[in-house]
Structure formats: structure tokens, C-alpha cells
Amino acid sequence: MNTRTRISITGLLVTVLAACNLTQTGKPTAIPWDTLRVTATIATLPSGGLIEASPTPTLSTPTQTHTPTADPLAVPRLGAGTAIDILRLEMLDALNGWGIGGPRASGAANRVFATRDGGATWVEVSPPEPVPSAGAEVSAAIGYFADAQTAWVTYHASIPAGVPENPVVWRTDDGGETWQAGSELDTSGLTETYWVSHINFSGKQYGWLLAHVGAGMNHDYIALYRTADGGATWSRVIDPATDGGIQSCTKTGMAFSDGSNGWLTGNCNGVRPGAFLFQTKDGGSHWDPVSLAAPAPHPDLFTADQYACWVRAPFLNGNQAYLGVECADMGNPAAGNITFLYRSSSGGAPTPQAYPGGDLFTLDGNRIWALGKEIFRSDTAGVSWTKLATVTWDGQFDFVGAQLGWAAVRKGSEYGLVQTTDGGSLWVQLSPVIAAGP
């Protein structure tokens, strides 16, 4: 398994693909999509990784732990041969991985799956989350998958809705055979919404959960929860009424490397100049803004009102944080976005480097992918970039080596699972089903 920290995965409502299709390098990918309807769209999720550690603070946790009782038959598991949609995936190696989705064309994404054959077949390993009560919103799952045995999964309404009374985070240490619920997350004082966008773990003890709990006037109010005991107990370390610096602007990503160090990124939608980037060194209790050095070709990029800048979800690998920064010139929209890659070493200030834009992914820091509808790769640590393909879909990408990767993809209102064996130039569609037998 590669050394990067596993990413978090969100499950939302999905539809399906039909037959296989390949693309040629630099050419659009045309996949024969079925015409089926969905009721929600996919969310952008962060990738995890490592930065240099600093001493881990002591965190107080609740003195009482309540583990709710859930009916293990609340959501019956799918039978062998059932066709499914994988909306989000996390592959660990060429064969093993996790996914979140639901039955094909069902519009459900509250199920957790595991694959042992590279994504062709899957076994359902969903936690015993109770069925939502009558009239409640359909649940969606979000998870963090550390390895083939260890994972954490929690649920929220698939569409932002009211605040639940007793949400929990489930943990498995046996690949999903059994699950244990942690302490109830404290939702006291939260009155508007509750929607979880990020769950990160560093190792198997320290974890964080970010919930969106309100919005207004370019504010995205969040509550941040933390565990220091592997998810058995959780404490709320940030409230929507505290730390106003991070309550403004839309959050795009969160990543932690250890019990202390983490990054939070966002998009201020042009309301204010600069890039939304914060760093914590005490496990998330306090956040400090990070000032990015403007690239030489655009010295006023982060100070002039004409630029609307945002920071993509952070990708952390080794001791470096990779940050994709994109800025629109509102005075000259036809000019296209200004894009730079920033990366920090040993916790230092990120420095700019040209890149073609898109979500960042790297396994070793030398080979870096820039991923979107145009797929680029650098084999020179970002000094130069090669365009591999243009595709007609949006994807959540995951690579386990220089050549082998997958993407949970979306085109319009339809979704599917594709794979590459040549590093991203050619993609073939998979048709995932529930495996027969144990």
C-alpha cells in the first residue's frame, strides 16, 4: 500500500452507466450513458496526507459514553448479483478498496462496500445505521478508510436538513464484519442544519469531523469534532459562534497529518480578495491564516479586488502540503483562470509553481496528476506537464501506482466507475455487482 494518508469519501445519490468504452490520449471520452434520474449531486472531497508533526495537545473528552443500539437488520444488505453504483471510492492497492454508493439507479447512497478484485465485484459491509424515521431525509454516508480492516463511517441527511439529536461515527477493525458506534456527537445549540463534508484520521487514534451547521452573508458556519481515542469518544472543539476567521467563506477541504497539524481551505466567491487558507498546530482548536506569496507574473493576485481566488482541497504527501489555487480575473473573464500549485515543506510557507489546474494527486512528490475534464501529469515534480486526455465527465480519481487508477465519474445526472491501466490516457468502464458467496 502506498504511503499517502487515505482520503475521506462521501456518498450521495447516483445513477448508472451502460457498456464499456475507451478514450484515446488527448481525445474526449464518450461513454454510452443510460438515461436515468437522480435527486442530488456529488460533492468535492479532500485527500489526506502528512506534514511535519509537532507535539500533540491533550484533549478532554466526555466523561460519559453512550453507544446507541441499532437494529442490524435496519437496512437489509444487498444480495449476490445485484448491480450497484459506486459514487465514491478509496482503493488501497490493485485489488483492495472501499466504496460508497447503492443499488443501481436507486437514488440511494447509504451503503458501504468493499472490493477484493479491483472494483469488478463488491461485498456490502454497511454499518447497522437505523433507517431514518418517517418524513426524515434519506441518509447519505461519508467515511474515512485507513486500510483494508479499519474504517470510520458516519451518516447525515443527503440534502442539508434539520439537526439530528444523536449522530454517531461507526468504526470497524475487521473490514466491516462488525461495527462499533462511538459517543454521540454533541449537537446542542445547533438549530439550522447538519451536513458532514469531511472526516479525516491521522493514524488510528486522532480523527476530525467537519459538519456544516448554517449559512448566511458569505458565511459557512461549521462545527468541528475531534477524537483522540480512535473514535470511541468525540469532543466539539469549534462552534459556529467561535473562531470567526474560519466561519466565513465556503469550505473546500480539510486535511490533518497527525494529532496537531492540519489545513483548511475555502472559496470566498470573490467577496473579499486573497485566498482562504488556514493552518492549525493544536489539533483544530485554533486556526491561523496562512498568507500565500503572490506569483511573480501576478504580484497583486491576492490583494486586488478584481481577482476572485479559491483554494482546492489540500493533498498532503510526505512532509509536503499540495494546494491548488485558482483565481478568476473578474475584470477580464475571457482570459481564463489563473492557476498555481503551492506546496509547503516541513510546515513552511507554501511557494508558487505553475500548473494547469484541477485536483492534485501524487504518490511520491515527483509524479503529480492535475485532474479534471482535462487530465495532466508531471513526471518532474511540477516543472513540466503533459496533457494525457480530455474527458467528458467529472471524476473523483484515485491512483495506486504510476499506471493503475480508478475514477468514480459523473456526466450530467448520471454516474459510473472507470479504470485506467496506462496512467490516465485511456479509461474503461466497469460494471460493479455484489459478489456471490463469502
HUCORJO-V598502 format. One record per run of one state. SS is the DSSP state (2 for helix, 1 for strand, 0 for the rest). FROM is the first residue (numbers start at 1). TO is the last residue. If there is no record, write none. Layout:
BEGIN
ss=SS from=FROM to=TO
ss=SS from=FROM to=TO
END
This chain:
BEGIN
ss=0 from=1 to=7
ss=1 from=8 to=10
ss=0 from=11 to=16
ss=1 from=17 to=17
ss=0 from=18 to=32
ss=1 from=33 to=33
ss=0 from=34 to=82
ss=1 from=83 to=91
ss=0 from=92 to=96
ss=1 from=97 to=103
ss=0 from=104 to=108
ss=1 from=109 to=109
ss=0 from=110 to=110
ss=1 from=111 to=115
ss=0 from=116 to=120
ss=1 from=121 to=124
ss=0 from=125 to=138
ss=1 from=139 to=145
ss=0 from=146 to=150
ss=1 from=151 to=157
ss=0 from=158 to=168
ss=1 from=169 to=172
ss=0 from=173 to=179
ss=1 from=180 to=181
ss=0 from=182 to=194
ss=1 from=195 to=202
ss=0 from=203 to=205
ss=1 from=206 to=216
ss=0 from=217 to=218
ss=1 from=219 to=227
ss=0 from=228 to=234
ss=1 from=235 to=238
ss=0 from=239 to=243
ss=2 from=244 to=246
ss=0 from=247 to=247
ss=1 from=248 to=248
ss=0 from=249 to=249
ss=1 from=250 to=256
ss=0 from=257 to=261
ss=1 from=262 to=267
ss=0 from=268 to=276
ss=1 from=277 to=280
ss=0 from=281 to=287
ss=1 from=288 to=289
ss=0 from=290 to=295
ss=2 from=296 to=298
ss=0 from=299 to=306
ss=1 from=307 to=311
ss=0 from=312 to=314
ss=1 from=315 to=317
ss=0 from=318 to=319
ss=1 from=320 to=329
ss=0 from=330 to=332
ss=2 from=333 to=335
ss=0 from=336 to=337
ss=1 from=338 to=345
ss=0 from=346 to=350
ss=1 from=351 to=354
ss=0 from=355 to=358
ss=1 from=359 to=362
ss=0 from=363 to=367
ss=1 from=368 to=371
ss=0 from=372 to=373
ss=1 from=374 to=378
ss=0 from=379 to=385
ss=1 from=386 to=390
ss=0 from=391 to=393
ss=1 from=394 to=399
ss=0 from=400 to=404
ss=1 from=405 to=411
ss=0 from=412 to=413
ss=1 from=414 to=420
ss=0 from=421 to=427
ss=1 from=428 to=430
ss=0 from=431 to=432
ss=1 from=433 to=434
ss=0 from=435 to=438
END
